[in-house]
Amino acid sequence: MSLKAHEIRELFLSFFEKKGHTRVKSASLIPESDPTLLFVNAGMVPFKNVFLGLEKRPYKRAVSCQKCLRVSGKHNDLEQVGYTSRHHTFFEMLGNFSFGDYFKREAIKYAWEFVTEVLKLPRDKLYVSVYRDDEEAFRIWNEEIGLPPEKIWKLGEEDNFWQMGETGPCGPSSEIYVDRGEEYEGDERYLEIWNLVFMQYNRDEKGNLTPLPNPNIDTGMGLERVASVLQNTKTNYEIDIIYPLIEFGEDISGATYGSSHENDVALRVIADHLRALTFAISDGVIPSNEGRGYVIRRILRRALRFGYKLGVVQPFLHKGIDVVVEIMKDAYPELEMTREFVKGVVRGEEERFIRTLKAGMQAVDELIERAREEGRDLLKGEEVFMAYDTYGFPLDLIDEIAREKGLKIDMEGFRVEMEKQRERARKHFKVEVKKVKPVYQHLRDIGKTSEFVGYEHYEYETEVTGIVSGDELVSEISEGDEGELVLKETPFYPEKGGQVGDTGLIETDRALFKVEDTQSPVDGVIVHKGKVLKGRLHVGDRVIARVDRERREDIMRNHTATHLLHAALKNVLGEHVRQAGSLVADRYMRFDFTHFEALTREELKRIEELVNEKIRENLPVQVKEMAYQEAIKSGAVAIFEEKYGDTVRVISAGEFSRELCGGTHVSRTGDIGYFKILSESSVGAGVRRLIAQTGRWAVDTSFKEHSLLEDIGLSLNVKQEDILARIESLKEELRERDREVARLRQELLKLQMETSIKREEVGDFTLFWGRFKDAESEELRNLADMLRHKTGRDVVFLVSEKEGKLSTVVAVSKEIAHKIKANQLIKEVGKSLKGGGGGREDLAQGGGSNPAGIEEAVKILREKLKETTLGG
């Protein structure tokens, strides 16, 4: 049966939906539930906290097609991709999951039914494996499914026992294999297509296994691998969702797939890495020098290097992004939205790397030259790693260049340095998960949660249900005490989603508590942090909770404005723009977004105009609660870093903007008043930042700017519209005066030259040397350049003293630079001056801190010239 990959994906999802599973959309490649992971590398990662009992979902059965990225590990090393038939960086994992619902029998029966009745794989070609001690799974396969014992392989712990870590949930697994025929060998013949994990134990520090009260099911079927079986291709690279990328590589390079092993590897790498780059960058991972961005940069450069091997020396990967998007956009519509952004990021990286490649070639040449000077026939491991890591230079290319020059490379030393780098990366990714005080968890456990009523109310009568002092629950706090109050209901919005927490007052007839911040450390628990200004507060007190209304309304203006700004950015710059972080405060807002270049003045003007246009239209800001999937289908924008429940709030500003958001907002866009962009800057490759203000703070800033312009105009004695022209005029006057000063200084130097420059014939050379006061380095260099053209065998040494510091220049005629080198001479004379220097063979500059050593420096120079001859 030949099915397309998209058909297989949909058949799998639909099959398990009919079996009572909730279809769950693929999570981002950036793991939300496990910040210690680089990327989501398995289908179960988004459900990890559910398996650990840290999170509950409204369903007990789930099915998903999860996009995954594996860039390290025993069987998935990045450097192996392209050389094998099955390994990938990016792949899709089909999986069905049970959270304490069904177990082995149902999991095995579902898998067998899907493989044999839906995919229609021939039963006589199927085999399974079980863990050697898992008699239950063996019996189900044998007695209930009907497989004979010889088709059920019992394997050891390494192959058929899964564990999440050294300790924690674990259990036996069972795998389904298909026999592809005698023309294949080993693993290629008996190909594993599905792994069923029976998570039934908890392993403690001593290795003891304790049965879990609610065993779980976690399965994984690689889409690419099963598509290869059904489409009868020799490798995953020939399936319908990857082979067009092989063809793209052929078109770009002129190479033919199947013509040689080297060509096949290069074309596979390009195809695989294009998929990885498209999905990762679309999910917000920007190439950089650390963390996830470092991995994506390595993938991109590796693809470029293999293109280079095929003779492609110009940027080309960005063109392949279109091919990936066209293949995958139906299953992952977000790719269409981010297409232009991804292409822009990739193209920029390609252009930078091609420049880097040239610098890398020069660095390798210098390493080889140094090795020769030191009499070595080996490039040290740390040298090779520097070229590899700093310049992204391919290891095999370094080896090739070294061998051409008669040198070897220290591979063992290189591996040591590589392991050090991996260790640094591991340390970088030991992300400190924010620890929650046990007292907050206890509050939730005993039901001391708060109902937020702040969407409708700024002031609310409620009850104190908990008081936290330090790390403990207390029954009361008194005047002067700092603490945190928990209220039964609260109008105070806790900090989340980029919006800062509310401030205000909580009071009774005899007590007053100033709220300085509001937080929600665990779901449902809202704590009001602050200080008792007077009286005493007790658990059980009835209080009036009063939000600082003016500050809250400033925050609301800024929050609604971020939505308008997001929509305006998409409108002006393109649909690739995605929010990459925000801060919504009272006096300003910060908005980070994906874009690959600085905004022009015209773009900023248009964005600001568009937001203010929507403010003047006074659009209604409507709030509607709906199911997540329904909200997405309606066109609402979701922020990929945010975590959403099944029911979400959709905030709409007319038809202009529609986003998922839990924050507080104005009723109409006109309430914002005025929007003003203060600055635009870069916060990393592919991410820009806007700082803006709204309402009274934007008006205040505009007034201050206008007043400043008035003051400048008065100071310059011109009208405001003439300020810029007057400044340019003043700048030109200053430039003219600088030129005049430089001319006069040069004239002065020439006069000094007649008395300060000494000329000596030393051996085969004419030596000019002189000492000056307060001359600039550039002036010395110009003077030296003039003097070294006198006879064609000139050596020039000039020194200037300024505030106890020395500037030095050594220059030689170009005709003799091969015999006597300026960059070596300046180091020699620098010894007596307590300094040094460097530069070209014909002109070098330096400095020092010992004016008393100038005469000694000249003596050293004379000796060097006497030792050198210009003769044959």
N, C-alpha and C positions, 0 to 999 in steps of 0.2 A: 504494500500500500504506500503510494507516494503522496505525502501530505506536505504542504508548505508550512514553514515554521509558524507563521501567524495562525494558521488553522490548528496546528498542534496546541499552541498556547490557549486558544479559545476553547478547544475541546476539553482540555484539562480543567480550566476554570469552570466551565459550564457543568462538567461531570460532577465535580465536588459541590457545586452550588445545589445541584439536585439531591445530593446526599446530606443536605442540611448545613453546609459550610457557608460562612459569610465571606464574600469576595473582598479581599483587602488590597487596596492599591499599593503598588511598589513604593517603599520608602525611599527617601533620598539616599545617595551613596555615602553621604556624611552620616555616620551612625548617631542617632539621637539617644538611644538607651545605653550606649556604652562608649563614653568619651575616650576610653583608653585604646580603642581600635582606630586604625588609620581610616579604613573604609568598611562599609558593609560588605562582608566577604562570604556570607552564606544566607540562605533564605530565612533561617531562624533568628538572625540577629535582631530584627525589629521586635521580635516577641520575647527577647531574652528576659526582660523583667517580669513577664507573665509567667515564664517557666520557673523563675526564682521566687515567685510569690510576692513580688514587690509591686505589682500592678495588676489591676483587674480590667478585663474587657467585657463589653456587654454581650459577648458571644463565647461559646465554648469550643466551636469548630471554626477554623479559618482556612482559606485557600488563597494563594498568591502566586504571582510571577514576579520575583524580586530581582531587580538589577543588582549585580554584584561586581566587585573589583578586587582581584587578588593580585598582589604585587610582591608577596614574600611568602615564605613557608616551604616546607619540605618538598611538596610536589608542585609548587606554583611559583617558582622563582622567576622573576621578570626576565632574567637573562636566558631562560629556557624557551620562552615564547617565540615561536617561529620555527624552532628546530624539531618540535614534536607535532604530532597530528591532532592532539586534543587540548593542549594547554592554552589558556587565554588569560589576558589581564581582565577584560570585561566579558561577562557572560550573564545569561538569564537562568535563574533557578526556579523551577516549578516546585511547589510544595504544598502539602496539606498538613494541618496541625490540629491536635486535640489537646485541650487544656483540662485534664482531669475528667474527660468525657469517655470516649471509646478508647480501646487499647489494641492489643496485638491482633486479635481475630479480625476486627473490622478493618484495621489498617492493611493487613495482608490481603483480605478479600477485595477491598477497594482497589488496591494496586493491581491485583491479578485481573480483575474485571476490566480496568481501564486499559491495561497492556494488551489483553487478548481480545476483548470485545469491541473496544473503541478504536485502538490503534491497529488491531487485528494482526499483531505479530504472531507467527506460527508457534503453537505451544511446544512442538517438538524441538524448537530451536532455543527454548528458554531454560535457564538454570537459576538456582538461587543459592545464596550462602547464608549461614546462621552462625551465631557465636557457639563455640563448641559445648558450652554448658547450658545453652538455652533450649532445653527439651520441649518447652511449651511451643516455641516458634517452629521447631522441627516437626512436632506433631501436627500443628495446624497446616503447614505446607504439605505434609505427607498424607494425613488422614482426611483433611477437609478440602484442600485444594486438589489433592490427588497426584502430587508429584512423587515419583519413585525415589527411594533413598539415594540412589546413585546420582540423581540430579540435584541433591541437596548437599552442599559442601559445608562441612563443619570447619570453621577457621578460628584462629586464636585471637587474643585480645588486641593485638596490633591492627588486625584487619576488621574485626567485627565487634569492637566494644568502644562506644563513644563516650567522651566525657567533656564537660564544659571547661574544666580546668583541673589543677591538681586535686582540688576538693570540690564538693558540690554535686549538682545533679549529673547523673551518668546512667548508662545502661547498654544492653546489647543491641546490635543492629542486624538487619537482614538486607541483603542486596539481591537485585535481579540482574541477571546477565543474559545477553543474547549471543548465540553462536553464529558468527558471520561467515563461517565456511573455511575450508582448508587453505584457501588462497591467502588467508591472514595468519599471522603468527602471534603466539603469546597473548598478551593483554588485548591486542588488536583483534584476535579471533573471538575470545570470550570477553565481550565488552560490557562493563558495568553500566547500566542505564538508570538505575533507581536505588536509593539507599533509604531504608526505613529504620529510624532510630526509636527504640522503645525506652523512654526515659523513666526508669522505675526505681532507681536507687539514689541515695545520697552517700557520697564517700567522705569520711572524716579524715583528719590529719594523719591517723594511723593506718589509713587504707581500708578501714572497715566499711562494709556496705550495709546501709539500713534502707528497707523498703520505703518509698515515698507514699504518703497517704493518698495522693491523687496522681497516679502515673500519667505521663504525657506522651504524645506522639509528635515526632518531628520528622518530616520526610523531605527528600530533595531529588529532583530529576532534572539534570542539565538539559535545557531546551536544545542547545546546539548539538549535543551528543545524540539525543534521540532523533533529531531531525536528520542527522547523518545516517543513522540506521534506516530510517524510513525512506530517505531519498537515495539510499544506496551509494553514498559517496565514500571514497577511501579515507578522507579526513574531514574534520569539521569545516575546513576552509572552503570546501566546494558546495556547501549548502546554500540555499537561495538567499539568505539574509547576509551572507558574507562574501560569496563569490563575486558580486558586482564590484566590491572593493578591490579584489584581486585584479579584475579587468581595469579598474581605474588606475592601479599601479602599472599595469602593462601599457596603457595609453600614455601615461606621463613619462615613462622611462624608455619605452621601446623594447623592454625585456619580455620574454615569453614564459608564462608559467608552464612548468613541466620540462623546460629545456635543460635545466641544470639544478643541482641541489642548492647552489649559492643563490640563484635567481628565485627559487621557490621560497627559501628562508626569508629573503629580503621582501618579497611581495606579501608573504604571510604577516611579517612584522608590521608592515605599513597598514594592511587591512585590519589587523587586530587593534593596533594602537590608535587608528582613526576612530574606532568605536569607543575605546576607552576615553579618549580626549573629548569627544563630542558629549558623552554622557556626564563625565566628571565636571567639565567646565560649565555645562548647562546647569548642573546642580550647585554651582557656585564655588568650585575649587579652582582658584586662580594660580597659574604657575608662579613659583617663588623659590627662595633659597632655603626654606625650612618647612618641616611638617608635611602636610598633604600636598601643598603646592610644590614642594621639592620633588615628590614622587611623580607628579603630573609633568613637571619640567623634564625629568629624566625620561619618561615615556615619550614625550614629544621629541626630545633630542635623539633618542634611540631610533625612532622612526625616520628622522631626518638623516641620520648616519647611514641607515640602510638604503635610503634613497640616493645618498651620495655614492654608495657602492655601485648602484645601478647607473651612475652617471648623471643624476639629477642634481644640479648645483644651484638651482633657484628655488625660492619658496614654492611649495606645491601642496602641502598638507591641507591648507585652508580650503583648497578647491574640493578636497575629498569630503569635507564636512557636509556639503550638499548631498552627496551620495548616501551618507549615513542617514541624514534626516529624511530623505525621500523613502528609504527602505523602512525606517522605524517610526515615522511620525504618526501612523494610525494607532499604534499601540502606546506610544508616548507622545501625545500632542504637544507637551511642553517644549519638545525639541524645535518645533516650528517657531514658537515664540522667541526662543533664544538663539536661533540660527545665526543671525548677523553678528550678535555679540560674540558667540563662540568663534566664528570665522575671523573676527577682528582680533581677538586675543591670540588665536593660533598664528595668524599672519605676523603680528607684532613679535611673537616669540621666535618665529622662523627667521625673520630679518635680523633680530638680535643675535641669534645663534650663528648665523652665517658670518656675521662680523666677528663673533667670538671664535669661530673656527680658524679664522685667519690669525687672530691673536694667539690661539693655541698652537698653531704651527710654529710661530715665532718662539713661543715658550719652550716647545720640545727641542727646537734647534739649539736654544741656549743651554738646555739641560745636557744635550749631547756634547756641545762645545766645552762645558764645564767638566764633564766626565773625562774628556780627552786631555784637558789641561792638567787634571789630577792623575792622569795615567790609568784611568779605570776603563774596563771593557764592559761595564755593567751600569745600567741606570738603577739607582736605589729605589726601593719600594715606595718610600715617602715622596720621591721625586715623581714617579709614575702616577701615584695617587693624586698629587697636586695637579698635574696636567689633566687627569681624568675628572677630578671633582671640581676644581676651580673653573676649568674651561669646558667641561662636559666632553672632553676629548675621548674618542673611542679607544679602548684598550688595544684592540687588534691593530688599529692604525698607528698607535705609539710603537707597538712591537714591530710593525712593518718598517716604519721609518728608522728605528734603531738598528734593525738587521741590515738595512741598506747601508748604514754607516759603520757596520761591523761591530755593533754593540748588542748585548742581550739586556733583558729587563728582569729585575728581581721580583718574580711572581709571588713568592712566599711573603716577602716584605710588603708587597702591594695588598695581599689578602689580609695581613695584620692590620694595615691602615684602614682597609675597608670595614673590617670588623669593629674597629674603634668608631668609625663613622656610624655604623649601625647601632652601636651601643649608645652613642650620643642621641641618635634619632629615637631609640627606645626610651631614653630618659626624658626627651622632649615630650613624648606622648604618654608619660605617666601623669596624665592630667589629674590635678587635684579635684576630685569630685566634692562639690560643696557639701560640707557636713551639716546635718540638721541636728540642732540640740534635741536630746531625748525629751526634754520638757514639752517641745512643740508636738512631737509624735504622740506623747502621752495625752496632750490636750485633744488631739483628734481621736485617739482611741477611746477616751471617756466621753466623746460626743460634744466637746466644747468648741463646736464650729460656729461660724458666723454667717448670717444671711446678709448679703450685700444689697442695700436698698438705695445706693447712691445714684442710680440712674434717674430716679424720680425725686429724691430728697437731698437737700443740703443739710437739713437738721432733722433729728429723729430722737424720740424718747425710747429708751431701751434699757437693758439691764447688764451690769457687769457680771460676767460668768466666770472669769478667770483673771488672776493677776500673776505676772511673772516678774521676779526680782532676781537678777543674775541668771542662774540656771535652775531656779526652783520656783514651784508654785507657792504663793503665800496667800493669806486670807485678807491682808490689808496693806496699804502703804500710806505714809504720812507726808506732811509738808517738807519739801526739800529732797524727798526720795525720787530716784529715777526708777522707772519700771515700764512694763508693757501691759496694757489692758486688753482683755478679750471681751467683746460685747456680743450679746445675743443677736442683735441686728446692728448694722453699721452703715452710715452714709459715706464713710471714708474709703476711697479707692486705694487698694494696696499696689505697690510698685510691681508692674509686670507689663510685658509686651512693649517695652520701651518707654511707657508712661511712668513718670515719677509718682511716688506715694503722696497722698493728701496730708495737709497739716490743718490744725484748728484747735478746738477746745472741747473737753468733756467736763461737764459740771453738774453739781447738785446745789442745793440751797446753801450748803456749808463747805463745799470743796470745789477746787478748780484744778484741772489737769491739762497741761499744754501738750498737744500732740505735735511732735517734731518730725515724725515720719510714720508711714503706714506700710507694713510688709505682710506677705503671705508666705511664711517659711515652708508650710506643707499645705497641700490642697485642702481648702475649706476653712483653715484656721487663719484669721486676720488679726494681727497684733498692732496695737497703737503704741508707738514708742514715744516716751516723753518724760515729763517731770511734774510732780505735784507742786503747784504754786501756792496753794493754801488748803488747810483742812486735812481731812483723812478720807480715803476711799476704801470700801469693803466689797468683797464678793457678795453679790445679791443686791447692791445698791441700784436704785432707779436713777438714771442719769439722762441728761440732754447731750447728745453728740452733735456738735456744730462744726461743719467743715468751713475752712477759710474760703468763703464763696468767691471773693475777687481773684484769689490765686487759682482756684479750681477753674474758673471761667477763662483765665489766661491759658491754662493747660489745655482746656477743651478747644480753644481757638487754634492752638498750635497742632493739636492732634488731628482735627478735621483738615487743617491745612496740609499735613503730611499726605493725606489721601489725595487731595487735589494736586499736590506737587508730584506724587507718584504717577498719576494719570497724565499730567502735563509733560513729564519727562518722556513717557512712552509716546505721547502724541508728537513731540518735537524731535526726539532722538531715535525712536523706533521701539518695536515691541520686545527687543532684546533686553531692555532695561528691567532690572529686578531689584527689589529692596534687599539690601545686604546689611541692614542694621539701622537702628534709629534711637534717638533720645528725645522724648517729649517732656519739656520742662515748662515753667511758667514764663520765663523771660526770653526763651529762645527754643528752637528746635534744631536737631541735627539729623540729617538724612543721608545714609550711605546707599549707593546704588551701583549696579554693574554697568560699566561703560569703558571703552578701550582707549579713550583719548580725552584730553582736557576740553572743556566746553568753550566755545568761542563767545565773545561778547554778545554777538547777535543771538546765539542760542539762549544765553542766560536772560537776555532782554525778552525774548519771545516766551520763555517759560514763565517769567515773572508776570508778564502781561496776561498770559493765558489764565494763570491762577487768579489774578485780580479781576479778570473778566468774569470768571465763574463766581467770584465773591459778589460782584455787582449784580449778577443775575439773580442773586438771593435764592438759590436753588434749595428746595426742601431736603433736609438730611433725614433719611428714613432708616429706621432700625427694624430688621425682621429676623426672627429666629426660624431656621429651617435645617433640614438634614444636610450633612456635609456634602454628600454627593450631589444633592439637588442644588446646593449653593454653587458648587464648582460648575455644574452644567449651566447655571444661570449667567456665568461669566464673571463671578466674583473672584478677585485675586487673593490667593493664599500665599503667605510668606513661608518659604520652605523650612526656616529654622524653627517656626512655631509648631506647637503641638496642639492639635484640635480634637475635640470630642466628636461624638456622632451628631450632636446638635450644635449649631454655630450661630453667632450673631453676624448678620450681613449689614454693613453700613453703606448706604447709597446716597450719593450727592447728585440728585437728578439722574440723568443718564450718563453723566460725565465720569463718575467714579463709583466702583462697587468693590468693596474689600471685606474679607473676614476680619473681625476685630472685636475684642472684648472691652476696649477702652471707652472713655466718656467723650461725648461730642456735642457740638452746638446743634441747635434745632434747624437753623438755616445757614447757608454759606455766608449770607450778609452779616451774620453775627461776628464773623472773623474780622471784619472792618477793613484791614489792609495787610498785604503780604509783601515782605521785602527780603530779598536774598542779600546776605552780608558777605559770604565768601564761597569760593569753590576751590577744592584742592584734591590731591591724590592721597589715598590712605593705603595704597598697594597696587600692584599690577592689576589692571582691569576693574578697580573699584575707586569711585570718586565720592567726594563728600560735599554736601551743601549745608551751610549754616544759614538759618533764616529766622525772621521774627514776624509776629503778627500783632494786630490790635494796637493797644496804647504803647507797647514797647517799640514796635516798628515806627510808629509816629514819632516817638521820642528820639529814636536814632536819626530819622529823617530831619527832624528839627535841628539836632546837634550838627549834622553834616551841613545843613544850609547855613547855620550860624558860623561854622568854621570857614565855609567858602566866603561868607561876607567879610570875616576878619582877614582872610588872606587877600581878598580884593582891596580892602582898605590899606593893608600893609604894603601891597605892591602899587597902590594908587591907580588901580584900573577897575573897570566894570567886571562883574563875575564872568560874563561871556568872553572876556579878553584875558582871563587868568592864565589859561594854558599857553596862549601865544606869548604872554609876557615871560612865563617861566622858560619857554624854549629860547626866547631872546636872551635871558640871563644866562642860560646854560651855554649858549654860543659865545657870549662875552667871556665866560669863565674858560671855555676851551681856547679861545683866542689868547687870553692872558697866560694860560698854561703853556701854549705854544711859544709865546714870547719868552716866558721864564726858561723854558727848555733851550731856546735859541741862545739866550744870554749865558746860560750855564755851559753850553757847548763852546761858546766863544771864550768863556773863562777857562775852560779845560784846555783849549788850544793854547791860550796864553801860559797856563801852568805847564803845558807840555814842553814848551821851550826851555823852561828852567827845571822841571821835575823829571822829565824822561831822560834816562841815561842810555847811551848806545855803546855796546862793547862787542868786539870780535872775539868769540870764544870757540876755538877749534874751527870746525867747518861752518859755524853758525854766527848769525848776527843776533845778539841779545839786546832787546829793548826792555828796560824795567823802570818802574816809577812808583812813587808814593804820593797819594792825594788825601785831601781832607774833605769829608762830607760828600764825596761823589757817589751817585747812585750806581747800582749794578749795571743797569742798562747803558749808562754813560760810559762806564769802564769797558763794557763789551763793544760798544761802537768804536771807541778809541783803539782798542786792541785789534779790531777787525781792519781798521785803517792802517795800523802799523805793520801787520803781518803780510802786507802786500808790497813791501818796500823792495826786497831783493830776491824773493823766492826761496830764501833759506832762513827766514826770520823766526825767532822765538820771542814771545812777548809775555811779560809778567807784570801785572798792575795790581796795586793794593790801595784800598780806600779805608780810612779809619773814621768811624762815626759813633760817638758815644761809647767808646771803648770796644766796639765790635768791628771786625774786619770783613771786608768783601774782597774777594780775589778773583782774577781772571788770568787764565793761561791760554795763549793762542799760538798756533804755528802755521806757517805757510802750508797750503794744501799740498804743494809739491813734495814736502818732506814729512807729511803726517804718517807715512808708512814706516818711517825710520825713528821718529821721535814723537810720541803721542801725548797730546795735551791732557787727556783724561788720566794718564799715569803720572805726569809731571805734577799736576795739581795735588795729588795725594802725597807725593814726596815733599813738596814745599809746605803742605799743610801740617806736617809733623812738628815743625818748629813753631808754627803759629797756633798750635793746639786746636786744630780744625781739620778740615778735609774738603772733599768736593768730588765732582764727577761731570761727565758730559761726553762730547764727541771726541774723536781722535784729533780734530783740528781746532776745537774750541771747547773749553771747560770752565766752569765757575765753582767757587767754593767760598769758604769763610773761615774765621778763627776768632780767638779771644786773647791773643798774646802779641800786642804791637811790638814788644821788645824783640820778638823773634824774626822780624822782617829781614834784617841783615843776614842772619843765619840762613833764611829761606833762599836768599839770592846766592849764597855760597853753595848750598845744595844744588841749586839750579846750574851753576857754573860747572860743578863737578860732573853732573849728569851729561852736560853738553860735551865736556872734554872726553868723556868715555865713549861717546858716539861719533861715528864718522859717516860721511855721506858717500864715501867711495864704494865701488862695486861690492 
